[in-house]
Every structure is written in structure tokens, then in C-alpha cells.
Amino acid sequence: MTAMRRALEFLFTRALRSRLGVALVIAVLIFGVIGAARLVSGPPDPADGLSNRPERPITTVDPTAGDDGVTSTEAPPSPSTPAGARTPEQTADRFAKAWLGSPGMVADQWQAGLRPLSTPALTEKLSGVEPGGVPAEKVTGPPDVRARTETFVEVLLPLDSGRLRLEMVAAKDGWLVDVVDWERL
């Protein structure tokens, strides 16, 4: 009896008062509850889970409505410019020259040069930007215009230290730059 008493005394005074003892008791309780739940629930249904596949493909569009894919075999429409208005190429050239600026130009002058060629959203995004942060000095080639729709084009301009990418939208007096992105070579 003394051996049993010593074992119980050791269990309650030392083992269960340590962190390891408490963790072991909690683990035994958790595994006991999980085991009891599995015994009570019975065998799993084989039709449940990933093995239950549909017999035919699930469609979310009308298959008779035609091709709704992202890529198209048709040529994109050419951008339309009203008579007497700036073309995308002209706007891109003027914007690039204004964006590159000139030595000693202050921010207000730089902003004033970009404002008539930019959308109000871009003008707001460029407020507070300093012209000294422009990473190029000159245009090195002609603009490459990629028409996306009649009223939206993407223009790539090669510069001395990278490539300027402009997204432009049609306006009543010509084209306006809406997004400016810079790709370093």
C-alpha cells in the first residue's frame, strides 16, 4: 500500500503541478473525446467528401452565347480622334517632353506642363511629386501605340534609361494620359 500511496502522492504533488504534466493530461483528455466521438458517430459515408464528383461539367455561362474569352482573334479597333484634336502619338510625345522637364525646373512649372495632357485623377496623383525624381533625360525613339479600344490606348516610349508606359483615354479635345508607369532597362 505504501508504494501505491507514494505513486499517487508523486502524481498529485509533482507531476500534475508541472507544465509537462498538465499538457499530458490535456492531450489525453482531447484524444479521449475525439476517440469517443468517432466511436459514437459510426463509419463515414463514402459518398461524402471529394469522391462525390458531378457527372458532367458545371457551366456558368450559356454555351450558345458565343466566345466570351479574354483573347480575341479580331484586330483591336483603331483609336478614334476627332478632326483637329491631338492624336495619341502627339499627346504621348508632348507628355514625355513635359514629364522629362528641363534642368532647374521647379515642381509648379513641371505640374503646369503636365496638367493639360493629364486626366484630373493623374494630376491629383502627381501633386507633390518633384521633377528631380524623373529617372530619364531624353526620348530615344518613336512611340509604340497599342490600341485596346476606340477610347483607350497604351503607349510605350523608349527613353535613355528605360521605357515610359502611358495609358491614355480619349477626351473631347484629344487624348489624355491617365496612368504613367516606368520600366527600367
Residue pairs with C-beta under 8 A, 6 or more apart in sequence:
14 21
15 21
16 22
16 25
61 68
76 146
76 147
76 148
76 149
77 147
77 149
77 150
78 147
78 150
79 87
79 88
79 145
79 147
79 150
79 151
79 152
79 153
79 170
79 175
80 150
80 151
80 170
81 87
81 88
81 170
81 174
81 175
82 172
82 174
85 172
85 173
85 174
85 175
86 94
86 173
86 174
86 175
87 174
87 175
88 143
88 145
88 153
88 155
88 168
88 175
89 142
89 143
89 145
89 155
90 174
91 117
91 168
91 174
91 175
91 176
91 177
92 143
92 145
92 155
92 157
92 166
92 168
92 177
93 139
93 143
93 157
94 117
95 114
95 117
95 118
95 166
95 177
96 139
96 143
96 157
96 159
96 164
97 139
98 110
98 113
98 114
98 117
99 114
99 134
99 164
99 180
100 134
100 136
100 137
100 138
100 139
100 159
101 109
101 110
101 113
101 131
101 134
105 131
106 131
107 128
107 129
107 130
107 131
110 130
110 131
111 123
111 126
111 127
114 122
114 123
114 126
115 123
117 176
117 177
118 126
118 176
118 177
118 178
119 169
119 171
119 176
119 177
119 178
121 178
122 176
122 177
122 178
122 179
122 180
126 180
135 161
135 162
135 182
135 184
136 159
136 160
136 161
136 162
136 164
136 182
137 159
137 160
137 161
138 159
138 160
139 157
139 158
139 159
140 158
140 159
140 160
141 157
141 158
143 155
143 156
143 157
144 155
144 156
144 157
145 153
145 154
145 155
146 153
146 154
146 155
146 156
147 153
148 154
150 170
151 169
151 170
152 167
152 168
152 169
152 170
153 167
153 168
153 175
154 165
154 166
154 167
154 168
155 165
155 166
155 167
155 168
156 163
156 164
156 165
156 166
157 163
157 164
157 165
157 166
161 184
161 185
162 182
162 183
162 184
162 185
163 182
163 183
163 185
164 180
164 181
164 182
164 183
165 179
165 180
165 181
165 182
165 183
166 177
166 179
166 180
166 181
167 177
167 178
167 179
167 181
168 175
168 176
168 177
168 178
169 175
169 176
169 178
